[in-house]
Amino acid sequence: MANQKDLYAVLGVPKDAKIEDVKKAYRKLARKYHPDLNPGNKQAEERFKEISFAHDVLSDPDKRKLYDEFGSEGLQPGFDATRAREYRRWAESGHGFSFRRGAGPGFDFESFGSESPRGRRRADDERGFADMLNEMFGGLGGSGAGTAEEGGQSIEYPLEVDFWDAIRGTRTAVTVRRPVPCPDCRGTGRQGRRACTRCAGTGQTEERERLTVKIPPGVSDGARVRVKGKGGAPRGGGRPGDLYFVIKVRPHPHIQRDGKDLTIEVPVTIGEAMLGSTITVPTPDGRVQLKVPKGSQSGQRLRLSGRGVPDPKGGPPGDLYVRLLIQVPKNGSAERLREAVETLERAYGENPRARLTL
């Protein structure tokens, strides 16, 4: 997902911010704009998508380096930084396109294809430039390779999905770009003895298509969702390749995922932990009742079997772990509370840190 806004401004961090500062800014904004905390608020949902994308780029050293050097173009699927630098050096050296005779140094499509040595040199230069563009952008938007005999190339696109959508499954509409044979030259890259002006000799043009993508329940970060026959079409015609969406799951501010297992931290009172209680906790399938045993300790984990992430391959689901956090009252100066705490202190048989060693 390309984003034209300045990603540093989206997170409110300077361009020299450390990764720790980027993550800290993201967590602060995520707690404010997460869809779970702003149900029905479309503006908050869009803002959360922006900050999630910015975090994904700026917290990844490789992506951040590309963004700093090339801007949002450097984040496009299939972008080749080496080829981009070659083209930049080539362009800055004084070469360029010319669509009329005598327009200066560079390509002259009127003389392209002539039998003179100058025309042959220009033809070779233009084919080389077309190949450079094709390699730099991976065939207009995707990654992978293929030939007419082998079929079209496979293309990969990043697709960011919400935390709960990745667990429960969803359908989402996505507009993609993919290379197709040029309709003017039918994929040959030539119009008679000249390079095709529509595709600049590459034999391919770009097509945009809106697809509805089915995200299976339980999909994880880095998973690939295949859409058959929606990849690049070979230049000479034939079977198109496949399109793969590479999943990026937006993190949740309160739940951690480890494979098929989930962990959520739930605050409990001193009384609930000491005397035992039944509390209500959220799960992917809705809220359920959980029994807190007597004498539970802060940090203790309780398991809800089968309440974790579904298995995309049809196996058993994971578990949900509830980590108890004992919460003490903030107003500890009240006299009655103070007396209760002093009574509670006398209940300890020994110093709880007596066995703590390094």
C-alpha positions in Angstrom: 0.0 0.0 0.0 1.7 3.1 -1.2 1.1 6.3 0.9 1.8 9.8 -0.5 1.9 11.4 2.9 5.1 12.0 4.7 5.5 9.0 6.9 7.6 10.8 9.5 4.9 13.4 9.8 2.2 10.7 10.1 3.9 9.4 13.2 5.1 12.8 14.4 8.8 11.8 14.5 11.9 13.5 13.0 13.7 11.9 10.1 16.6 10.9 12.3 14.3 9.2 14.9 15.5 5.9 16.3 13.5 2.7 15.7 12.6 2.7 19.4 11.1 6.2 19.1 9.2 5.2 16.0 7.6 2.2 17.8 6.9 4.4 20.9 5.1 6.9 18.7 3.2 4.2 16.9 2.0 2.6 20.2 0.8 5.9 21.5 -1.2 6.7 18.3 -2.5 3.1 18.0 -4.1 3.2 21.5 -5.8 6.4 20.4 -7.1 5.4 16.9 -7.5 1.6 17.0 -10.8 0.6 15.4 -11.7 -1.5 18.5 -11.6 1.6 20.6 -13.4 3.7 18.0 -16.2 1.6 16.7 -18.0 3.1 13.6 -15.5 5.9 13.4 -14.3 5.8 9.7 -11.8 8.7 10.3 -10.2 6.9 13.1 -10.0 3.7 11.0 -8.3 5.5 8.1 -5.9 7.3 10.5 -5.0 3.9 12.1 -4.3 2.5 8.6 -2.0 5.5 8.0 0.0 5.1 11.2 0.2 1.3 10.8 1.7 1.7 7.3 4.1 4.4 8.5 5.2 2.1 11.4 5.6 -0.8 9.0 8.0 1.2 6.8 9.9 3.3 9.3 10.5 0.4 11.8 12.0 -1.8 9.0 15.6 -0.6 8.2 15.5 -1.8 4.6 12.1 -0.3 3.8 13.1 2.9 5.6 16.3 3.2 3.5 14.4 2.8 0.3 11.8 5.4 1.4 14.4 7.9 2.4 16.2 7.6 -0.9 13.3 7.2 -3.4 10.1 8.3 -1.5 6.9 6.3 -1.9 8.0 5.0 -5.3 10.7 3.0 -3.6 8.0 1.0 -1.7 6.2 -0.1 -4.9 6.1 -3.9 -5.4 8.9 -5.1 -7.6 10.9 -1.8 -7.3 14.6 -2.4 -8.1 16.8 0.1 -6.3 19.9 -0.8 -8.3 18.2 -0.3 -11.6 16.6 2.9 -10.3 20.1 4.3 -9.4 21.4 3.2 -12.8 18.6 5.0 -14.6 19.1 8.1 -12.5 22.7 8.3 -13.4 21.8 7.6 -17.0 19.2 10.4 -17.0 21.6 12.9 -15.2 24.3 12.2 -17.8 22.3 14.2 -20.4 20.4 11.4 -22.2 16.7 11.6 -22.7 13.8 11.1 -25.0 13.2 13.0 -28.2 10.1 12.5 -30.3 11.3 14.8 -33.1 14.4 15.1 -35.2 17.1 17.5 -33.9 15.7 17.7 -30.4 19.1 17.1 -28.8 20.8 14.1 -27.3 18.8 11.0 -26.6 16.2 8.9 -28.4 14.7 10.0 -31.7 11.8 7.9 -32.6 11.7 9.3 -36.1 15.1 8.0 -36.8 14.8 4.9 -34.7 15.1 1.7 -36.8 16.9 3.4 -39.7 19.6 1.4 -41.4 22.3 4.0 -40.7 24.9 3.2 -38.1 23.5 6.1 -36.0 20.0 4.6 -36.3 21.3 1.2 -35.3 23.0 2.7 -32.3 19.8 4.4 -31.2 17.9 1.2 -31.6 20.3 -0.6 -29.4 20.2 2.2 -26.8 16.4 2.2 -26.8 16.1 -1.5 -26.4 18.6 -1.3 -23.5 16.5 1.4 -21.9 13.3 -0.5 -22.3 15.0 -3.5 -20.7 16.2 -1.3 -17.9 12.7 0.0 -17.2 11.2 -3.4 -17.3 13.8 -4.8 -14.8 13.6 -1.8 -12.6 9.9 -2.1 -12.0 9.8 -5.9 -12.2 7.4 -5.9 -15.2 5.2 -2.9 -14.2 4.4 -3.6 -10.6 5.1 -7.1 -9.6 8.0 -9.4 -8.7 8.8 -12.7 -10.3 9.6 -13.7 -13.9 8.2 -15.7 -16.7 8.5 -16.2 -20.5 5.9 -16.7 -23.2 6.7 -20.4 -23.3 6.5 -20.7 -19.5 3.5 -18.5 -19.1 3.2 -15.1 -17.5 5.1 -14.0 -14.5 3.8 -14.3 -10.9 3.3 -11.0 -9.1 3.3 -10.2 -5.4 1.5 -7.3 -3.7 1.6 -6.4 0.0 -1.8 -6.4 1.6 -2.3 -5.1 5.1 -5.2 -6.5 7.1 -6.7 -5.7 10.5 -5.7 -8.0 13.5 -9.2 -9.4 13.9 -9.8 -9.8 10.2 -6.7 -11.9 10.0 -8.1 -14.2 12.8 -11.7 -14.3 11.7 -11.3 -14.1 8.0 -12.7 -11.5 5.7 -13.2 -10.3 2.1 -11.6 -7.1 0.9 -11.6 -5.1 -2.3 -8.2 -4.3 -3.7 -7.1 -2.5 -6.9 -4.0 -4.0 -8.4 -1.7 -3.1 -11.4 -0.4 -5.9 -13.6 1.4 -6.0 -16.9 -0.5 -7.1 -20.1 0.6 -7.3 -23.7 0.5 -3.9 -25.4 -2.7 -3.7 -27.5 -0.9 -1.5 -30.2 2.0 -3.8 -30.9 0.5 -7.0 -29.5 3.4 -7.6 -27.2 6.2 -7.4 -29.8 7.4 -4.0 -28.7 7.7 -3.0 -32.4 5.5 -1.1 -34.9 7.1 -1.9 -38.2 10.7 -0.9 -38.0 10.2 1.4 -35.0 9.7 0.9 -31.3 6.1 1.0 -30.2 5.4 4.5 -28.8 2.7 3.3 -26.5 4.8 0.8 -24.5 8.2 2.4 -25.3 9.4 -0.9 -26.8 8.7 -3.1 -23.7 5.8 -4.9 -25.3 3.7 -4.4 -22.2 1.3 -1.9 -20.8 -0.2 -1.6 -17.3 -3.8 -2.7 -16.5 -5.7 -1.8 -13.3 -8.2 -4.2 -12.0 -10.4 -4.3 -8.9 -10.5 -7.7 -7.2 -12.3 -9.1 -4.2 -9.8 -11.0 -2.1 -10.8 -13.7 0.3 -8.6 -13.7 3.5 -8.9 -17.1 5.2 -9.4 -17.3 9.0 -6.1 -17.6 10.9 -3.9 -16.0 8.3 -0.5 -14.9 9.7 2.1 -12.3 9.0 4.0 -13.1 5.7 1.4 -15.6 4.5 0.7 -15.5 0.7 -2.9 -15.6 -0.6 -3.1 -16.8 -4.2 -5.4 -15.4 -6.9 -5.0 -17.7 -9.9 -4.6 -16.3 -13.4 -4.3 -12.6 -12.2 -0.6 -12.2 -12.6 1.4 -10.9 -15.6 0.5 -12.0 -19.1 3.4 -13.1 -21.3 4.4 -10.7 -24.1 3.7 -13.1 -26.9 0.4 -14.3 -25.5 -0.4 -17.3 -23.4 -1.4 -18.2 -19.9 -1.2 -15.4 -17.3 0.7 -16.0 -14.1 -0.7 -15.9 -10.6 -1.1 -13.0 -8.2 0.0 -13.4 -4.6 -1.0 -11.1 -1.8 1.6 -11.0 0.9 -0.2 -10.5 4.2 0.9 -7.9 6.8 -1.2 -8.1 9.9 -1.7 -4.9 11.9 -0.7 -5.3 15.5 -3.3 -5.1 18.3 -2.6 -2.7 21.2 -3.8 -5.2 23.9 -3.3 -8.7 22.5 -0.1 -10.5 21.5 -0.1 -13.3 19.0 2.4 -16.2 18.9 1.5 -18.6 16.1 -2.0 -19.9 16.9 -1.9 -18.7 20.5 -3.1 -15.4 21.8 -2.2 -13.7 25.1 -4.2 -10.9 26.7 -3.4 -9.0 30.0 -6.5 -8.7 32.2 -6.5 -6.6 35.4 -8.1 -8.1 38.6 -8.6 -6.7 42.1 -6.7 -7.9 45.1 -9.9 -9.5 46.4 -10.6 -11.4 43.1 -7.0 -12.7 43.2 -7.0 -13.7 46.8 -10.5 -15.1 47.2 -11.1 -16.3 43.7 -13.7 -15.0 41.3 -15.4 -15.4 37.9 -14.5 -12.6 35.4 -15.5 -11.8 31.8 -12.8 -11.7 29.2 -13.0 -11.0 25.4 -12.1 -13.7 22.9 -12.2 -13.9 19.1 -15.6 -15.6 19.4 -17.0 -13.1 21.9 -16.9 -12.7 25.6 -16.6 -15.7 27.9 -16.5 -16.4 31.7 -13.2 -17.3 33.2 -12.7 -18.7 36.7 -9.9 -17.0 38.7 -8.6 -19.5 41.3 -8.1 -18.5 44.9 -4.6 -17.2 45.7 -3.8 -16.2 42.1 -0.6 -14.2 41.6 0.1 -11.2 39.4 1.5 -12.4 36.1 -0.1 -15.9 36.4 -1.4 -17.2 33.1 -4.8 -19.0 32.7 -5.6 -20.9 29.6 -8.8 -20.9 27.6 -8.4 -24.0 25.4 -9.4 -23.6 21.7 -10.1 -19.9 22.0 -7.1 -18.8 20.0 -6.4 -18.5 16.3 -8.1 -20.9 13.8 -5.8 -23.1 11.8 -6.0 -22.1 8.1 -5.2 -25.7 7.1 -8.1 -27.1 9.1 -6.3 -28.2 12.2 -7.3 -27.5 15.8 -7.3 -23.8 16.8 -4.8 -22.4 19.3 -5.4 -21.3 22.8 -6.1 -18.0 24.5 -3.9 -17.2 27.5 -5.1 -14.7 30.1 -2.3 -13.0 32.1 -3.6 -11.7 35.4 -2.4 -8.3 36.5 -3.3 -7.5 40.1 -4.4 -3.9 40.3 -4.1 -2.1 43.6 -6.3 0.9 44.5 -4.8 4.3 43.7 -6.1 6.0 46.8 -4.0 4.2 49.3 -4.1 7.0 51.9 -7.7 6.4 53.0 -7.7 5.3 56.7 -9.9 2.3 56.3 -7.9 1.1 53.3 -4.7 1.7 55.2 -5.9 -0.5 58.1 -6.9 -3.2 55.6 -3.5 -3.2 54.0 -1.7 -3.4 57.3 -3.9 -6.4 58.2 -3.1 -7.9 54.8 0.7 -7.4 55.3 0.6 -9.5 58.4 -0.8 -12.4 56.4 2.6 -12.8 54.6 4.5 -15.7 56.2 7.8 -14.4 54.9 9.4 -11.7 52.8 8.2 -12.4 49.2 11.7 -11.4 48.0 13.6 -13.6 50.4 14.4 -16.2 47.8 15.2 -13.7 45.0 18.8 -14.2 43.9 20.9 -13.5 40.7 
